Each structure stands twice: as C-alpha cells, then as structure tokens.
Amino acid sequence: MSIAAALVDEIRLVERAPGIDDYRRLRAATGLSPKSEQAARRGLAKTSYGVSLLRRDEVVGMGRIVGDDGCFYFVVDIAVIPELQGRGLGKRIMDALDAWLRANAAPSAHVSLFADGEAKRLYAKYGFAQSDHSVGMFYRV
Ligand SMILES: CC(C)(COP(=O)(O)OP(=O)(O)OC[C@H]1O[C@@H](n2cnc3c(N)ncnc32)[C@H](O)[C@@H]1OP(=O)(O)O)[C@@H](O)C(=O)NCCC(=O)NCCS
C-alpha cells in the first residue's frame, strides 16, 4: 500500500460537526472566509447534521447541513485540509451528508449550496445542478 493510501486509510469519519476551534482552523486552512468565535458557537449549535474527518485526534475535514429540518437545507463547510485533498475524502464527506439527507429530508425538501470553483464537480456527483432559472445571491454582513 502506498504512503498516501495508508494515510487516507487511517482517517475515520465521525457524525458530529467539529468544535469551535477546529472549525475556525479548518476554514482558515482551506481558504474559506473566517468566522468569529461567537458566530461559530452560535452556528455550530444549529447544525442539522455534521461530520468530521479525524486523523487520530486531529480534525482534518468537515461538512455540515443546516436548515429548518423541513422545507430547506443548505450544505456548508465542506473542507479537507490541503495536504489530504484529491484522495477521495471530499467524497467521503459528501457520501455521509447525502445519505443523511436521503434518510431524513422530506421528499419536497429543497437542498442547496454555493459551489466554490471546481468544487462544483464534486457536488455534481450527488445530483446538484446549476439552476436554469434561479441565480444564487448573497451578501456578507
Ligand atoms: C472541495 C474539497 C472539500 C474537495 O475535497 P477532496 O478531498 O479534494 O475531493 P475528492 O478527492 O473526494 O474528489 C472530489 C471529486 O471532485 C472532483 N474535483 C476536481 N477538482 C476538484 C476541486 N478542485 N475541488 C473539489 N473537487 C474536485 C474530483 O475530480 C473528484 O472526483 P473524481 O475522483 O471522480 O475525479 C477540497 O478541495 C477543499 O477543501 N477545498 C477548499 C475548501 C472549499 O473550497 N470547499 C468547498 C466550498 S463550496
């Protein structure tokens, strides 16, 4: 087995969002916009479903679903630390989120996300498609 494969092999997925410090560290390490400690505390507490990838005790990846648990869900915080990217770990995160949605979301639920750059190729594997008639819009407070 190659060193890279062995590295990935020892990484396990747990069904919980990371803690506040790990969450903020992972966002920074993967180029996602920074979140204050207060925002992270409030936001993480409202996670509908979250996963973390652990290399021993170190959190090396994450993904979350937030929403109203009925009508609307939003997939956020999909991240894998740079040194482990490109080895299927993003798919491991999305497999878990996708399985949770299929088991828990009502048939009429609307699931959305913002895809940064090439990450859209990852999301397309799970049925996400760019809308023909809706445009994603946002502003940052
Ligand atoms: C997006 C991210 C989580 C993907 O994780 P990853 O472990 O590198 O992804 P995987 O190795 O599981 O592969 C993802 C699939 O998408 C495709 N893909 C190609 N380029 C990609 C890219 N730059 N980012 C994500 N997926 C990409 C891959 O081809 C792969 O499919 P394949 O194996 O059939 O070729 C990771 O790149 C990351 O943390 N990026 C920085 C943070 C970020 O932008 N997050 C997304 C916000 S919307």
Ligand as a Chemical Component Dictionary entry (heavy atoms), coordinates in Angstrom:
data_LIG
# 
_chem_comp.id                   LIG 
_chem_comp.type                 NON-POLYMER 
_chem_comp.pdbx_formal_charge   0 
_chem_comp.three_letter_code    LIG 
# 
loop_
_chem_comp_atom.comp_id 
_chem_comp_atom.atom_id 
_chem_comp_atom.alt_atom_id 
_chem_comp_atom.type_symbol 
_chem_comp_atom.charge 
_chem_comp_atom.model_Cartn_x 
_chem_comp_atom.model_Cartn_y 
_chem_comp_atom.model_Cartn_z 
_chem_comp_atom.pdbx_ordinal 
LIG C1  C1  C 0 -13.766 20.825 -2.091  1  
LIG C2  C2  C 0 -12.944 19.819 -1.295  2  
LIG C3  C3  C 0 -13.609 19.564 0.048   3  
LIG C4  C4  C 0 -12.870 18.507 -2.082  4  
LIG O1  O1  O 0 -12.218 17.553 -1.267  5  
LIG P1  P1  P 0 -11.236 16.474 -1.902  6  
LIG O2  O2  O 0 -10.904 15.518 -0.829  7  
LIG O3  O3  O 0 -10.118 17.165 -2.563  8  
LIG O4  O4  O 0 -12.190 15.823 -3.005  9  
LIG P2  P2  P 0 -12.144 14.319 -3.559  10 
LIG O5  O5  O 0 -10.728 13.855 -3.623  11 
LIG O6  O6  O 0 -13.103 13.499 -2.777  12 
LIG O7  O7  O 0 -12.645 14.468 -5.071  13 
LIG C5  C5  C 0 -13.726 15.213 -5.397  14 
LIG C6  C6  C 0 -14.233 14.913 -6.784  15 
LIG O8  O8  O 0 -14.495 16.151 -7.427  16 
LIG C7  C7  C 0 -13.562 16.400 -8.481  17 
LIG N1  N1  N 0 -12.758 17.625 -8.372  18 
LIG C8  C8  C 0 -11.884 18.043 -9.267  19 
LIG N2  N2  N 0 -11.309 19.155 -8.888  20 
LIG C9  C9  C 0 -11.813 19.442 -7.725  21 
LIG C10 C10 C 0 -11.584 20.507 -6.820  22 
LIG N3  N3  N 0 -10.701 21.491 -7.053  23 
LIG N4  N4  N 0 -12.291 20.530 -5.718  24 
LIG C11 C11 C 0 -13.149 19.552 -5.474  25 
LIG N5  N5  N 0 -13.398 18.512 -6.268  26 
LIG C12 C12 C 0 -12.732 18.475 -7.394  27 
LIG C13 C13 C 0 -12.573 15.318 -8.428  28 
LIG O9  O9  O 0 -12.293 15.060 -9.758  29 
LIG C14 C14 C 0 -13.216 14.207 -7.668  30 
LIG O10 O10 O 0 -13.888 13.343 -8.486  31 
LIG P3  P3  P 0 -13.119 12.071 -9.171  32 
LIG O11 O11 O 0 -12.422 11.360 -8.077  33 
LIG O12 O12 O 0 -14.217 11.286 -9.784  34 
LIG O13 O13 O 0 -12.184 12.667 -10.138 35 
LIG C15 C15 C 0 -11.496 20.331 -1.074  36 
LIG O14 O14 O 0 -10.920 20.580 -2.332  37 
LIG C16 C16 C 0 -11.401 21.577 -0.237  38 
LIG O15 O15 O 0 -11.396 21.520 0.986   39 
LIG N6  N6  N 0 -11.278 22.751 -0.891  40 
LIG C17 C17 C 0 -11.102 24.009 -0.188  41 
LIG C18 C18 C 0 -12.360 24.451 0.507   42 
LIG C19 C19 C 0 -13.505 24.585 -0.465  43 
LIG O16 O16 O 0 -13.397 25.233 -1.490  44 
LIG N7  N7  N 0 -14.633 23.948 -0.103  45 
LIG C20 C20 C 0 -15.811 23.941 -0.929  46 
LIG C21 C21 C 0 -16.619 25.146 -0.677  47 
LIG S1  S1  S 0 -18.038 25.172 -1.757  48 
# 
loop_
_chem_comp_bond.comp_id 
_chem_comp_bond.atom_id_1 
_chem_comp_bond.atom_id_2 
_chem_comp_bond.value_order 
_chem_comp_bond.pdbx_ordinal 
LIG C1  C2  SING 1  
LIG C2  C3  SING 2  
LIG C2  C4  SING 3  
LIG C2  C15 SING 4  
LIG C4  O1  SING 5  
LIG O1  P1  SING 6  
LIG P1  O2  DOUB 7  
LIG P1  O3  SING 8  
LIG P1  O4  SING 9  
LIG O4  P2  SING 10 
LIG P2  O5  DOUB 11 
LIG P2  O6  SING 12 
LIG P2  O7  SING 13 
LIG O7  C5  SING 14 
LIG C5  C6  SING 15 
LIG C6  O8  SING 16 
LIG C6  C14 SING 17 
LIG O8  C7  SING 18 
LIG C7  N1  SING 19 
LIG C7  C13 SING 20 
LIG N1  C8  SING 21 
LIG N1  C12 SING 22 
LIG C8  N2  DOUB 23 
LIG N2  C9  SING 24 
LIG C9  C10 SING 25 
LIG C9  C12 DOUB 26 
LIG C10 N3  SING 27 
LIG C10 N4  DOUB 28 
LIG N4  C11 SING 29 
LIG C11 N5  DOUB 30 
LIG N5  C12 SING 31 
LIG C13 O9  SING 32 
LIG C13 C14 SING 33 
LIG C14 O10 SING 34 
LIG O10 P3  SING 35 
LIG P3  O11 DOUB 36 
LIG P3  O12 SING 37 
LIG P3  O13 SING 38 
LIG C15 O14 SING 39 
LIG C15 C16 SING 40 
LIG C16 O15 DOUB 41 
LIG C16 N6  SING 42 
LIG N6  C17 SING 43 
LIG C17 C18 SING 44 
LIG C18 C19 SING 45 
LIG C19 O16 DOUB 46 
LIG C19 N7  SING 47 
LIG N7  C20 SING 48 
LIG C20 C21 SING 49 
LIG C21 S1  SING 50 
# 
